[in-house]
Structure formats: structure tokens, C-alpha cells
Amino acid sequence: MEKFMTPLLLLLCLPLALAGHDYGQALSKSILFFEAQRSGYLPHNQRVTWRANSGLNDGKASGADLVGGYYDAGDNVKFGLPMAFTVTMMSWSIIEYGKQMAASGELGHAMNAIKWGTDYFIKAHPQPNVLYGEVGDGNTDHNCWQRPEDMTTDRRAYKIDPSNPGSDLAGETAAAMAAASIVFRHSDPAYSSELLRHAYQLFDFADKYRGKYDSSITVAQKYYRSISGYNDELLWAAAWLYQASGNQHYLDYLGKNGDSMGGTGWGMTEFGWDVKYPGVQTLFLMQGKAGHYAPVFERYQQKAEYFMCSCLGKGSRNVQKTPGGLIFRQRWNNMQFVTSASFLATVYSDYLASAGRDLKCSAGNVAPAELLGFAKSQVDYILGDNPRATSYMVGYGNNYPQRVHHRASSIVSIKVNPSFVSCRGGYATWFSSKGSDPNLLVGAVVGGPDAYDNFGDRRDNYEQTEPATYNNAPILGILARLNAGHGGYNQLLPGIISVSPSLLNPFTFPISILVCKYSPQLY
């Protein structure tokens, strides 16, 4: 009988079949992870209680206040590029699926997670053409195994400016601020306007003074080298600024520069903190206002669908998958590509359903439900539906990594034992321990298995057991979508979200939050 079901009916019925995993629980845990990654003075309502204040002198030597923000992964460095991408993707998750997050009681927590990042970016952008892009040095940090609260490593701050540009870093930060401004537009208009002002300045800085950030902040090259360059971030930032402002200037930028900057030329099978082209192509397409840029719009669309088809294995060049069905791109932290690609597939499937059309692949047309089914299969793999029956989200299910490559979780909490943990002493006592982590890093999505679904739960296996903020950020939206369904409204139209004010502490928000889908002028 199933073969006679229409794609729309399949899409509507799909949430009823999602009983295998508790996506609401996974959503709650995945958001909680960000509280474990916080740097700075922790708030009174901090829920990850084994953490304490850290990095309280960050920026002081440079005459700047850079206290706050997020540690990127299992170390104690604050890297600006992946942090900004994390905030952009958390914001996009809320813009798409804020209503579903509210239904799960998690919208306030997700917004708090964004604000922790944007508050830091405001500090890191003290002048229109100055942006601090890193605090700490990965080389010295990686020589030590210490709790953030005990850090004795170099906390030097590194910046970009007109003499030392970084268009990729400034562009991604502009995108983060623009996307976040949409999230806060109705709950905190003044804060939203402040974020948008920073986004405007950062985009102008990125566009006027062009250059790769890792040529200016060379200490980042070993850890977050900008291989794709900066053109994708400039287009990405313009797309988000158009989304946030409705200003024709940014649509013109996308239309005029789409070909020359690779937006319409690069057919990609990767989306992440470095490569933004598939995100640009998807976001630009869904804005739905091609105007006299219709031919360019069509080329963006072709490349967006190239990405989707490659993920499904129905394109002219397809992504590699493990025998268990997981997208596989590289040995080190492969899961970052899984969650990012799955988010784009989720958003795009809802867009297609709203537009009443199928995805066109070289192997044939694909219904929206099949694209969503792909995203679901990737999330289910992460949550334990895999050959090892292992959950790659810490704290979810009964079988998850116990020895995560993460300094804070692997060392006894300073609140339990305040004795100082030295740089090398941490390696001798804690890193080398075969025991389970003393602090459970709830919600962390680790790097994941190899190309053959194999996984080694060892603390020194950083390629597979280290988590990262940018692994988690895209999965927020997918989990909200799978948990609460489509939401009963057209993705391209505005919808009203009713939220209990108690969910949004410590900030004060009105009960009604207007979330508009790709209609910036309605905000």
C-alpha cells in the first residue's frame, strides 16, 4: 500500500513513525553541551555545575575585554571562525524550527546559547575594522592537559585589521551576527539592532580589506586553516544580511558576484566551518526573490541540488558512506560534516514540500520525504542505529563514549577537588587514565567512527572521541524538526510562536515571537 502514498502524505505521516528515538531528549542534551563549553564568568542559572569560571583575564594584555565565548572543542582555546559558524548554525536552527523548540521547552535555552556567543563577538569587535579572532594558542594549549579553571597556558589575543585582514573570519562573524539579529528581533529589539549594526560593519570590513584570516592570525593555520578562501564567507554573509535586513544591496551583491566568487560555479559535497558554498546556495535559493538575477538564481539552485543529490547517492558525484550508511569525508571529526549536511537536507526538504516540488537528481526525481528520510537516517546513526549500536552523543542511550578527548570533562571538577592540576600533571594523571570521565559531557557529539564504522573509545583517540561546538549546532534544528514535526505551517510563510516566559530566563521576552520564513521585510 505504501507505494500509492503521495509524497505529501508520506511527509505528514513521517513524524508518526519517529518513535525509535527520543528526539526531544536528544535536543535537550545537545543544547546543554554548550554550557560545558562556556568560557568566562558563568551565570547563576548554569546547569552544567561541574564547570566554574575560567579565562577571566582574556584580552587584558591587549587592552581588550575578551572574557566569555566558547571553547571550540576539547581544548581551552577560543577560535573565532568555528565559533562564529557555530552561532550562525544555531541561529538558523531557531529561525527554521523555533516553534518546534518552543514546543519542547528548549527555545529559551537555545537562545541563551546563541547570546553567549554574540555577547562575546560584540566584545571582540571593538572598532568597525578590528576583530579579535583567537584567544590562546593551540600549540601551547595542546602541550597541556588542564581544566579551563586551572589554565596556565598563553592567553594572547590575536586580531585582524586593515593591515592584517581576514575576510573569511569577518564574513562569518557578520553572518553570525545577522542571523542572530533575526532570532532576537521581537524578543529584544535593541539587542537585535546592535547585532545587525555589528554585522553591517563586519561585512564592510571583510569586503573592503580582503585576505585570508590565517595569513594574519598564523597560529590558527594548524587548527583552522581557511582552505576554501574567503569568497564563500563573503557570499554567506551577504545572504544572511539580506535575510536580516531585506536590503536590496545584499541581494545585488549575491546576484552580481555569484559567478565570479564561485557561488554558482562550485558544486560541493561538503558544508562546514570552512566551506560555506552549499549553505549560500541553499539560503539564496530559499529566499525566493531572484528578480532580474533569475539566471544566476537558477545556477545557485543547480548547485544546491547537486549537493543534496550527492548526499542521497543520486548525483553525478556522490559522497562516500560507511557500510552502516554514515556520510564519511575524513578521519578527524567526520561528524561535523554529517550534522551540517543533514541540517541542509532537512531545511531543503521542507522548502521543497512547501513549494510543492521534487528534487531533481541525475538518477531521477526525489520526493521531499526521501530527503528528510536521509537526514533522519544520519541522526539515527548518531543516536545509536549503527553497526556498533553506539550513541555518538554523550549521555544519550545506554552505550556512548566514556573517555572523551576533552580536558574539562576528563579531569575531576574543581568544585570536587580544588587542588591545582598542572600542565604536564594533567597528562600524567588524567589524560592517561583508562577510567571513565569524572564529569559527563552530556549532549556532546564526538568525532565518530572511521570509514568502516569502527570506533575506539580512548581519550588519546582525538580523531574520533573529541567533540566540537560545530558538531552540535546544526543538529539542534534537525532534532527539533524530527521531534515536533513540520509544525503545520508553510515554511515560506510567517508563523506565531507562543512561548512560556519562564522558559526564557534569564532574559525577558514577550510571549509571542514572530518567526518568518524567508520574508525579511515581515520581521
C-alpha positions as CSV (number, residue, x, y, z in Angstrom):
1,M,0.0,0.0,0.0
2,E,2.9,2.3,0.7
3,K,3.8,2.7,-2.9
4,F,0.5,4.5,-3.6
5,M,1.1,7.1,-0.9
6,T,1.8,10.6,-2.2
7,P,5.0,12.4,-1.2
8,L,2.9,14.9,0.8
9,L,1.2,12.1,2.7
10,L,4.5,10.5,3.4
11,L,5.8,13.8,4.8
12,L,2.8,14.3,7.0
13,C,2.9,10.7,8.3
14,L,6.7,10.6,8.9
15,P,6.6,12.2,12.4
16,L,4.3,9.4,13.5
17,A,7.0,6.9,12.6
18,L,9.7,8.6,14.5
19,A,9.2,6.6,17.7
20,G,12.6,4.8,17.6
21,H,14.5,7.7,19.4
22,D,13.6,10.3,21.9
23,Y,14.5,13.3,19.8
24,G,13.2,15.7,22.4
25,Q,15.6,14.3,25.0
26,A,18.5,14.4,22.4
27,L,17.6,18.0,21.7
28,S,17.8,19.0,25.4
29,K,21.1,17.2,25.8
30,S,22.6,18.7,22.6
31,I,21.9,22.2,23.8
32,L,23.2,21.5,27.3
33,F,26.6,20.7,25.8
34,F,27.1,24.4,25.1
35,E,27.0,25.2,28.8
36,A,30.0,22.9,29.3
37,Q,31.9,24.9,26.6
38,R,31.4,28.3,28.2
39,S,34.4,30.5,29.0
40,G,34.2,33.4,31.4
41,Y,32.0,34.2,34.3
42,L,29.3,31.5,34.5
43,P,25.8,32.7,35.2
44,H,23.7,31.9,38.2
45,N,21.5,29.5,36.2
46,Q,24.4,27.5,34.8
47,R,23.1,23.9,34.6
48,V,26.5,22.2,34.0
49,T,27.5,22.6,37.6
50,W,30.9,20.8,37.4
51,R,32.3,23.8,35.4
52,A,33.4,27.1,37.0
53,N,34.7,30.5,35.9
54,S,37.7,30.5,33.6
55,G,39.6,32.7,31.2
56,L,38.9,35.8,33.3
57,N,41.9,37.8,32.1
58,D,41.3,37.0,28.4
59,G,42.2,40.1,26.3
60,K,43.6,42.0,29.2
61,A,47.2,42.1,27.9
62,S,45.8,43.6,24.6
63,G,43.8,46.2,26.4
64,A,40.5,44.4,25.5
65,D,37.8,42.6,27.4
66,L,37.6,39.2,25.7
67,V,36.1,37.3,28.7
68,G,33.4,34.9,27.6
69,G,32.6,33.0,24.4
70,Y,33.1,29.3,23.8
71,Y,36.0,26.8,23.8
72,D,35.7,25.2,20.4
73,A,36.2,21.5,21.3
74,G,38.3,19.5,23.9
75,D,40.9,22.2,24.4
76,N,40.8,25.6,26.0
77,V,41.3,27.9,23.0
78,K,38.7,30.3,21.7
79,F,38.9,30.1,17.9
80,G,36.8,32.8,16.2
81,L,36.0,31.2,12.8
82,P,34.4,27.9,14.1
83,M,32.8,29.8,17.0
84,A,31.1,32.2,14.5
85,F,29.9,29.3,12.3
86,T,28.5,27.6,15.4
87,V,26.4,30.7,16.3
88,T,25.3,31.1,12.7
89,M,24.0,27.5,12.6
90,M,22.4,27.7,16.0
91,S,20.6,30.8,14.8
92,W,19.5,29.1,11.6
93,S,18.2,26.2,13.6
94,I,15.9,28.6,15.6
95,I,14.9,30.6,12.5
96,E,13.7,27.4,10.9
97,Y,12.5,25.4,13.9
98,G,12.0,27.8,16.8
99,K,8.3,26.8,17.0
100,Q,9.3,23.2,17.5
101,M,11.9,24.1,20.0
102,A,9.4,26.0,22.0
103,A,7.1,23.0,22.0
104,S,9.9,21.0,23.5
105,G,10.6,23.7,26.1
106,E,14.1,24.3,24.7
107,L,13.7,27.6,22.8
108,G,14.9,29.7,25.8
109,H,18.0,27.5,26.3
110,A,18.9,27.7,22.6
111,M,18.6,31.4,22.5
112,N,20.7,31.7,25.6
113,A,23.4,29.6,23.9
114,I,23.4,32.0,20.9
115,K,23.6,35.0,23.2
116,W,26.6,33.6,25.0
117,G,28.4,33.7,21.6
118,T,27.1,37.0,20.3
119,D,27.9,38.8,23.6
120,Y,31.4,37.7,23.1
121,F,31.5,38.8,19.5
122,I,30.4,42.3,20.5
123,K,33.4,42.5,22.8
124,A,35.7,41.0,20.1
125,H,34.6,43.8,17.6
126,P,35.6,47.0,19.5
127,Q,36.1,49.0,16.3
128,P,34.5,48.8,12.8
129,N,37.6,47.4,11.2
130,V,39.1,45.4,14.2
131,L,38.0,41.9,15.1
132,Y,39.7,39.6,17.6
133,G,39.7,36.1,16.1
134,E,41.5,34.0,18.6
135,V,42.4,33.9,22.3
136,G,45.0,31.3,23.3
137,D,47.5,29.4,21.2
138,G,46.7,25.9,20.1
139,N,50.4,24.9,20.2
140,T,51.0,25.8,23.9
141,D,47.4,24.7,24.8
142,H,47.8,21.3,23.3
143,N,51.0,20.7,25.3
144,C,49.0,20.9,28.5
145,W,46.1,18.9,29.9
146,Q,44.4,21.2,32.3
147,R,40.9,22.2,33.4
148,P,39.9,25.6,31.9
149,E,39.7,26.8,35.5
150,D,43.5,26.0,36.0
151,M,44.9,27.3,32.8
152,T,48.5,28.4,32.8
153,T,48.9,28.5,29.0
154,D,49.4,31.6,26.9
155,R,46.2,33.6,26.6
156,R,47.4,36.0,24.0
157,A,44.7,37.6,21.8
158,Y,45.0,37.8,18.0
159,K,43.2,40.2,15.8
160,I,42.6,41.2,12.2
161,D,42.5,44.8,11.0
162,P,43.0,46.7,7.7
163,S,46.8,45.9,7.7
164,N,46.2,42.3,8.6
165,P,42.8,41.4,7.0
166,G,40.7,38.3,7.4
167,S,37.7,38.4,5.1
168,D,36.7,34.8,6.0
169,L,36.7,35.4,9.7
170,A,35.0,38.8,9.5
171,G,32.5,37.5,6.9
172,E,31.5,34.5,9.0
173,T,31.2,36.7,12.1
174,A,29.0,39.1,10.1
175,A,26.8,36.1,9.1
176,A,26.5,35.0,12.8
177,M,25.5,38.5,14.0
178,A,23.0,38.9,11.1
179,A,21.4,35.5,11.7
180,A,21.3,36.1,15.5
181,S,19.7,39.5,14.9
182,I,16.7,37.7,13.4
183,V,16.4,35.4,16.4
184,F,16.2,38.4,18.8
185,R,14.3,40.8,16.6
186,H,11.0,40.6,18.6
187,S,12.2,39.4,22.0
188,D,14.9,42.1,22.3
189,P,14.7,44.7,19.5
190,A,17.5,46.8,20.9
191,Y,19.9,43.9,21.1
192,S,18.9,42.7,17.7
193,S,19.7,46.2,16.2
194,E,23.0,46.1,17.9
195,L,23.9,42.8,16.4
196,L,22.8,44.0,13.0
197,R,24.9,47.1,13.3
198,H,28.0,44.9,14.0
199,A,27.0,42.7,11.1
200,Y,26.9,45.6,8.7
201,Q,30.3,46.9,9.8
202,L,31.9,43.4,9.8
203,F,30.7,42.8,6.2
204,D,32.1,46.1,5.0
205,F,35.4,45.4,6.7
206,A,35.5,41.9,5.2
207,D,34.7,43.1,1.7
208,K,36.9,46.2,1.7
209,Y,40.0,44.7,3.2
210,R,40.3,41.3,1.6
211,G,42.6,38.5,2.7
212,K,42.6,35.1,4.4
213,Y,42.5,35.4,8.2
214,D,45.0,32.6,8.7
215,S,47.6,34.7,6.8
216,S,47.1,37.3,9.6
217,I,46.5,35.0,12.5
218,T,49.1,32.5,11.6
219,V,48.7,30.5,14.8
220,A,45.3,29.3,13.5
221,Q,46.8,27.6,10.5
222,K,47.5,24.3,12.1
223,Y,44.0,24.0,13.5
224,Y,41.5,26.0,11.4
225,R,43.2,26.8,8.1
226,S,40.9,28.5,5.7
227,I,41.4,26.2,2.7
228,S,38.3,27.5,0.8
229,G,39.4,31.1,1.0
230,Y,37.1,33.9,1.8
231,N,34.7,34.3,-1.2
232,D,32.3,31.8,0.2
233,E,32.1,33.7,3.5
234,L,31.5,37.0,1.7
235,L,28.6,35.5,-0.2
236,W,27.3,33.7,3.0
237,A,27.4,37.0,5.0
238,A,25.6,38.8,2.2
239,A,22.9,36.2,2.2
240,W,22.4,36.5,5.9
241,L,22.4,40.3,5.8
242,Y,19.8,40.2,3.1
243,Q,17.8,37.8,5.2
244,A,18.1,40.0,8.3
245,S,17.6,43.4,6.6
246,G,15.8,42.9,3.3
247,N,18.3,45.5,1.9
248,Q,18.5,45.1,-1.8
249,H,22.2,45.9,-1.7
250,Y,22.9,42.4,-0.4
251,L,20.7,40.7,-2.9
252,D,22.5,42.6,-5.6
253,Y,25.9,41.5,-4.1
254,L,24.8,37.9,-4.4
255,G,23.5,38.3,-7.9
256,K,26.5,40.3,-9.2
257,N,29.2,38.2,-7.6
258,G,27.6,34.7,-7.6
259,D,29.6,33.7,-10.7
260,S,32.9,35.4,-10.0
261,M,33.1,34.3,-6.4
262,G,32.2,30.7,-7.0
263,G,28.7,30.7,-5.6
264,T,27.2,29.4,-8.8
265,G,30.2,27.5,-10.0
266,W,31.3,25.3,-7.1
267,G,29.4,22.1,-6.9
268,M,30.3,20.9,-3.4
269,T,29.8,17.7,-1.3
270,E,31.0,19.4,1.9
271,F,29.5,22.1,4.2
272,G,31.1,23.2,7.4
273,W,33.1,25.9,9.2
274,D,35.4,26.3,6.3
275,V,33.3,25.6,3.2
276,K,30.1,27.7,3.0
277,Y,29.1,27.3,-0.6
278,P,26.3,24.8,-0.1
279,G,24.9,26.9,2.7
280,V,24.9,30.0,0.4
281,Q,23.3,28.1,-2.4
282,T,20.6,26.7,-0.2
283,L,19.9,30.0,1.6
284,F,19.9,32.1,-1.6
285,L,17.5,29.7,-3.3
286,M,15.1,29.7,-0.4
287,Q,14.9,33.5,-0.3
288,G,12.8,33.3,-3.4
289,K,13.4,36.7,-4.8
290,A,15.5,36.3,-7.9
291,G,14.2,39.3,-9.8
292,H,16.4,40.2,-12.8
293,Y,19.0,37.8,-11.4
294,A,16.9,34.8,-12.4
295,P,19.6,33.2,-14.5
296,V,22.1,33.5,-11.5
297,F,19.3,32.2,-9.2
298,E,19.0,29.1,-11.4
299,R,22.7,28.4,-11.2
300,Y,22.6,28.7,-7.4
301,Q,19.7,26.3,-7.4
302,Q,21.5,23.8,-9.6
303,K,24.5,23.7,-7.2
304,A,22.3,23.4,-4.2
305,E,20.5,20.4,-5.7
306,Y,23.9,19.0,-6.7
307,F,24.8,18.9,-3.0
308,M,21.5,17.3,-2.0
309,C,21.7,14.7,-4.7
310,S,25.3,13.8,-3.8
311,C,24.2,13.2,-0.2
312,L,21.5,10.9,-1.3
313,G,23.8,9.0,-3.6
314,K,21.8,10.0,-6.6
315,G,24.1,12.7,-8.1
316,S,26.8,12.7,-10.7
317,R,29.4,12.7,-7.9
318,N,28.3,11.2,-4.6
319,V,29.6,11.4,-1.0
320,Q,31.3,8.4,0.4
321,K,29.4,6.5,3.1
322,T,30.4,3.9,5.6
323,P,28.9,0.3,5.3
324,G,26.4,1.4,8.0
325,G,25.3,4.4,5.9
326,L,27.0,7.3,7.5
327,I,28.4,10.1,5.4
328,F,32.2,9.9,5.5
329,R,34.6,12.6,4.5
330,Q,37.6,12.4,6.7
331,R,39.1,10.5,9.7
332,W,39.3,13.5,12.0
333,N,35.9,14.6,13.4
334,N,33.9,13.4,10.5
335,M,30.7,14.0,12.4
336,Q,30.9,17.8,11.7
337,F,30.1,17.1,8.1
338,V,27.3,14.7,8.9
339,T,25.4,17.1,11.1
340,S,25.9,20.1,8.7
341,A,24.8,18.2,5.6
342,S,21.8,16.7,7.4
343,F,20.7,20.1,8.5
344,L,20.7,21.5,4.9
345,A,18.9,18.4,3.8
346,T,16.2,18.9,6.5
347,V,15.7,22.5,5.6
348,Y,15.7,21.9,1.9
349,S,13.2,19.0,2.2
350,D,10.7,21.3,4.0
351,Y,11.3,24.0,1.4
352,L,10.6,21.6,-1.4
353,A,7.4,20.4,0.3
354,S,6.3,24.0,0.8
355,A,7.0,24.7,-2.8
356,G,5.2,21.6,-3.9
357,R,8.0,20.2,-6.0
358,D,10.6,17.4,-6.0
359,L,14.4,17.4,-6.0
360,K,15.8,16.8,-9.5
361,C,18.8,14.5,-9.5
362,S,20.7,12.8,-12.3
363,A,19.3,9.5,-11.1
364,G,15.7,10.8,-11.2
365,N,13.3,13.0,-9.1
366,V,13.4,12.7,-5.4
367,A,10.4,13.4,-3.1
368,P,10.9,15.8,-0.2
369,A,10.1,12.9,2.2
370,E,13.1,11.0,0.9
371,L,15.5,13.9,1.5
372,L,14.1,14.2,5.1
373,G,14.5,10.5,5.5
374,F,18.1,10.8,4.6
375,A,18.7,13.4,7.3
376,K,16.8,11.2,9.8
377,S,18.9,8.2,8.9
378,Q,22.1,10.2,9.7
379,V,20.7,11.4,13.1
380,D,19.5,7.9,14.0
381,Y,23.0,6.6,13.2
382,I,24.5,9.2,15.6
383,L,22.0,8.2,18.3
384,G,22.8,4.5,18.1
385,D,21.3,2.9,14.9
386,N,24.6,1.7,13.6
387,P,26.7,-1.5,13.4
388,R,28.2,-0.9,16.9
389,A,24.9,0.1,18.5
390,T,26.9,3.1,19.9
391,S,25.4,6.5,20.5
392,Y,27.9,9.2,19.4
393,M,26.1,11.7,21.6
394,V,27.5,11.5,25.1
395,G,24.8,10.8,27.7
396,Y,22.2,9.7,25.2
397,G,21.2,6.0,25.3
398,N,23.0,3.2,27.2
399,N,26.2,2.9,25.1
400,Y,28.1,6.1,24.5
401,P,31.7,7.2,24.7
402,Q,33.1,7.2,28.2
403,R,36.6,8.5,27.6
404,V,36.1,11.7,25.6
405,H,39.0,13.8,24.4
406,H,38.0,16.8,26.5
407,R,40.1,18.5,29.2
408,A,37.3,19.7,31.4
409,S,35.3,16.5,31.4
410,S,38.2,14.2,31.9
411,I,39.6,15.9,35.0
412,V,37.9,15.9,38.3
413,S,35.8,19.1,38.8
414,I,37.5,21.9,40.6
415,K,34.4,22.0,42.8
416,V,35.1,18.5,43.9
417,N,38.8,18.7,44.3
418,P,40.2,22.3,44.1
419,S,43.8,21.1,44.1
420,F,45.7,22.7,41.2
421,V,46.2,20.5,38.1
422,S,49.5,21.4,36.4
423,C,50.2,21.4,32.7
424,R,52.0,18.1,32.5
425,G,50.5,16.7,35.6
426,G,47.1,16.6,33.9
427,Y,48.6,14.4,31.2
428,A,50.2,12.0,33.7
429,T,47.1,11.7,36.0
430,W,44.1,12.3,33.9
431,F,44.8,12.1,30.2
432,S,46.4,8.7,30.6
433,S,43.6,7.3,32.8
434,K,41.7,4.3,31.4
435,G,38.7,5.2,33.6
436,S,35.5,6.9,32.5
437,D,35.4,10.7,32.6
438,P,34.6,12.0,36.1
439,N,32.3,14.7,34.5
440,L,29.7,13.5,32.0
441,L,29.8,15.8,28.9
442,V,26.1,15.5,28.3
443,G,25.0,16.1,24.7
444,A,28.4,16.3,23.1
445,V,28.5,14.9,19.6
446,V,32.0,13.3,19.2
447,G,34.1,12.9,16.0
448,G,32.6,9.5,15.3
449,P,33.6,6.2,13.6
450,D,36.0,5.6,10.7
451,A,35.2,4.7,7.2
452,Y,34.3,1.2,8.2
453,D,32.1,2.1,11.2
454,N,34.9,1.3,13.7
455,F,35.3,3.4,16.8
456,G,37.9,3.4,19.6
457,D,36.7,4.8,22.9
458,R,40.1,6.1,24.0
459,R,40.9,9.6,25.3
460,D,44.0,9.8,23.1
461,N,41.9,9.0,20.0
462,Y,41.2,12.6,19.3
463,E,40.1,12.0,15.8
464,Q,37.1,10.0,17.0
465,T,36.4,11.0,20.6
466,E,36.8,14.8,20.6
467,P,33.5,16.8,20.4
468,A,33.1,20.3,18.9
469,T,30.6,23.0,19.1
470,Y,30.1,23.0,15.4
471,N,29.2,19.3,15.5
472,N,26.2,20.2,17.8
473,A,25.0,23.5,16.3
474,P,23.4,22.1,13.1
475,I,21.8,19.1,14.9
476,L,19.7,21.3,17.1
477,G,17.4,22.2,14.2
478,I,17.2,18.6,12.9
479,L,16.3,17.2,16.3
480,A,13.6,19.9,16.8
481,R,12.1,19.1,13.4
482,L,12.1,15.3,14.0
483,N,10.7,15.7,17.5
484,A,7.9,18.0,16.7
485,G,7.2,17.5,13.0
486,H,6.6,20.1,10.3
487,G,4.7,22.4,12.6
488,G,1.6,22.6,10.4
489,Y,2.6,25.8,8.5
490,N,4.2,26.6,5.2
491,Q,7.9,27.1,5.6
492,L,7.8,30.2,3.4
493,L,5.2,32.0,5.5
494,P,5.3,33.6,8.9
495,G,4.2,31.7,12.0
496,I,3.4,32.8,15.5
497,I,5.2,31.0,18.3
498,S,3.7,31.0,21.8
499,V,6.4,30.6,24.5
500,S,6.1,30.5,28.2
501,P,8.1,33.4,29.6
502,S,9.5,31.1,32.3
503,L,11.4,29.2,29.6
504,L,13.4,32.2,28.6
505,N,15.2,33.1,31.8
506,P,17.5,34.9,32.5
507,F,16.3,37.2,29.7
508,T,12.8,38.7,29.4
509,F,10.9,38.1,26.2
510,P,7.4,38.7,25.1
511,I,5.1,35.7,24.9
512,S,4.6,35.9,21.1
513,I,7.7,35.6,18.9
514,L,7.2,36.1,15.2
515,V,9.3,33.7,13.1
516,C,9.1,34.5,9.4
517,K,10.4,32.1,6.8
518,Y,12.5,33.9,4.2
519,S,10.5,37.1,4.2
520,P,12.9,39.6,5.9
521,Q,10.6,42.5,5.3
522,L,8.0,40.9,7.6
523,Y,10.2,41.0,10.7
